[in-house]
């Protein structure tokens, strides 16, 4: 006889107040509104107030701050401590303070918040959010928390946003965030470098971007399907020394420097598969 499944128990969603209604705060607020979580926002500018009203998201009052179980500080890194100090007296004794920074440790809340003995945490979405309408589902959130109860609430928050989670040690926050920036913001900067190379060849900027975006997407698909070494393509992978030299001769000095740096990284990934003389020749021209 088939065993009966136990009913899945769902934790009651915590009441959330989000301080700030910019790109990240707006994206989280919109998703929580769709999920019907108890939510109010505390915008920090008249423009943010108008955006929240247009989105149909309720503005927080004193009672919301007092009753909140999670207070998310969706503010720039340099303003986390100030934002925490501004709301601290209005929060209930069990309200957890959570910042959304990738680089900051929990010490960023400041001594006043730390001495308040309330739970402190961090919820950093690993998503390139350039507009509040950008989706969060399918991405990962980096979590940190001073109590197991808060950690469980942040994991619950991630689940409702359809995000995976990782926990980042306090000592590794800066290195973790540097990797996040390299994979997102600086990837866009790298695309600008690639577009500039095509412009140097005589193409229009918009034409170059339209041509390169599918190429970049295909490279990411290869990485996802086959990993670093097998997902790589290009002249370094093939050991085509002449093509690499031609690229360096054709590029302006600034672009050539970046090309050399990234090609050396490629060589480190695939160098063992190349003949020794080919690897040595590439090392010489990429030095």
N, C-alpha and C positions, 0 to 999 in steps of 0.2 A: 504494500500500500504506500502511495506517495506521501511523504512527510509534508505537513502543512508549513508554509512559510510564515515566519514571524512577521508581523507588520513592521514596516520601516518607521522608526520614530524620528520625527523631525524636530530639531530644536527651534523654539520660538525665536524669530529674528529679533536681534537687539534694536532698540531705538537709536538712531544715528543722527548726529548733527554734523554737517560739513561746513567748516569755516573756509570761505573762498569758493568762488564759482567760475574759475578759469577753465583751462582745457582739461586738466586731470580731474579736478573737483567736479566739473560739469559732466564729464564722461561717467564717473562713478555715480553721481546723483541721478542721471538719466536712467542708468541701468537698474539702480535700486528702486526707482519709481515704477519701472516696468514690472519689477519683481514684487511690488506692493509691500516693500519694507517700510516701517515707520521712519519717516525721514523729514528733516527740515534743513535748510541751508542758511548760512549767515554770510551773504555776499559782502565784499569789501570795497565796492565802488558802485556808483549809480548805474553804470553800464551792466555790471554783474547783476544788480537788482532787476533791471529790465530783462536780461536774458533768463533769469530764474522765473520771472513772472510769465514770460513767453512760453517757457517749457512747462508751465503748470506745476512748479515745485514750490512748496510752501516755505515762507521765510520764517526763520527761527525766532522765538521770543524767549524771555527769561525762563518760562516754565519748560520749554523744550531743552534748554541747556541743563536745567536741573534734573530732568528726567532721563537724559540721554545715557545710554550705556557705552556708546562709542562717540568720541568727538574727534573727527578727522580734520587735521590741519592741512588743507590744500593750498599752501602758500609757498612762496620762494624760500629756498634754504635759509637765506640770511634773515628771514622774518619769522622763523619757527619759534624761537624763544619769545619774541615780543607777542606773537599771536597767542602762545600758551599763557603768558602772564595776563593778557587782556581778558581771557575767558575763565581763568582759573577760579576766581571767587564766585562765579555764577554756576559752576558745575556742581553736580551732586557728588557726595563723597565716594561713590562707587563708579563714577564716570571715568573711563579710561581715555587717556590722551594718546593719539596716534598721529605721527607725521607720515607724509608720503614721499619723503626724500630717499634717494638711493645711496647718496654719499654720506649722510649724517648718521652718527650713532645716537643712542637714546640720551646721551648727555646733552644733546642739542636743545632739549626742552628747558634747560637752565636749572639752577640750584633750587629755585622756589618750587618748581614743579616736582623735582626729585624729592624734596623734603616734605611735600604734601602726602607722600606715601601712597598715592594712587598708582594704578597700573599704567605703565608707559609702553608704547609699541611703535612699530613702523610697518607700513604696508606700501611697498613700492612696486607699481605695475611695470613689468618689462614690456612695454608697448610704446611705440612711437606715436604719441598722441599730439597731433598738430591742430586738432579741432575737437570740441566736445562730442561731436557726432561719431568720432572714430570708435570702432568696436574694441571691447576688452576680451571677449570670449576667445578661447584658444591660446591666450597668452599665459605668462607665468607671473606670479607676484612673489617678491622677496619679503619674508616676514621676520620680525623680531618682536619679542615681548618679554616683560619682566615677570609675568605670572602665567601658569598653565591655562587659567581661565581665559585670559585675554588672547593667548595664542589660539585657543579653540574658537574664540569669536572671530578672529582674523581668518582662520581656516574656513569658517562658515561663510564669511564675507566673500572669500575667494570662490567658494563653491557656487554661490548664487550668481556671481559674475562669470561663472564657467571658466575659471582660471586654474591652472596648476600652481603649486606652491613650492618654494625652496626656503630654507632658513640660512641666513648669512651671518657668520660670527661678527661680533662688534669690531674685532681687530682687522677684519677683512673688508670693511665697507667701502673704503676708497678704491681698492683694487677691483672689487666687484663692480662698482659703478663705472670705473674706467672701461672695463670690458663691455658694459652695457652701452656706453657712449660710442665706443669703437664700432659696435655692431649696428648702431642706429643713426645717430646724428652724423657721425663721421663717415658712415656709408654714403649718406647723401652728399657730403663734401667730396668723397671719392668719385661719385657720379659726376659732380661738377668738373673734377679734373679730367675725367674721361671725355666729357662733352667738350671741354676746352681743347683736348687733343684733336677731336674731329673738326672743331672750328679752325684749328691750325692747319688742317688739311684742306680747308676751303668750304666746309659745310656750314649751313645756318644752325644757330643754337637750338631752336625748337626741333628742327629736322634731326639733329644729332641725338637729342634726348629721346625722341620717338623711336629712333633706331636702336638705342642702347638699352632702354628699359626692358624689352623682352629678353635681350641677351643677359642682363643681370638676373632676371627672374629665372632663366634657364640654368644659370650657374648655381643659384640657391637650390633649385630642384635637384641638381646633381649632387650637391653637398648633402642634402637631406636624404637622398636615396643611397649614396655610395660612400659617404664620409669624406674626410679631407683629402687624402692622397689620391683615391680613385675618382673623386669628384673634380679634381683640377684639370684644366685644359690650358693650352697655350704653348708658346715656343720653348719656355724653360722646361716644361714637362716633356716635350719631344726632344730636348737637347739641341734645338736649332740655334746654334751660336750666332750664325750670320743674321738671322732675323732679329734677335735680341740686340745685336750691335746696330742694325739699321734703325731700330726703334730709338735707341739712345742718341744716334746721330740726328734723327729727325725732330726730336722733342726739344723745346726750350729747357734751359737749365733747371728751372724750378720743377717742371713736370718730370724731367729726367731723374731728378733726385728721388722723387717719390716712387717712380718706376723701379729704380735700382733697389730701394729699400724693400718694396713688396716682392720683387723678384728674388731677392736673397731669401726671403721667408719661404717662397715657393720652392726654391732650390733645397732648402733645409727639409722640406716635406717629402720631396721626391728624389733627392740627390743619390740615394743608395741604389736606385733603379737605373741610373745612367752610367755609361762607361766612365772609367776614372779620368780619361783625358778630356772627355766632354765636360764633366763636372768641374775640372780644374780650369778649363777655358772660360766657363761661365762665371766661376768665382773671380777670375781676373777682370773680366769686363764689368762685373757688377760691384767691384770693390769701390 
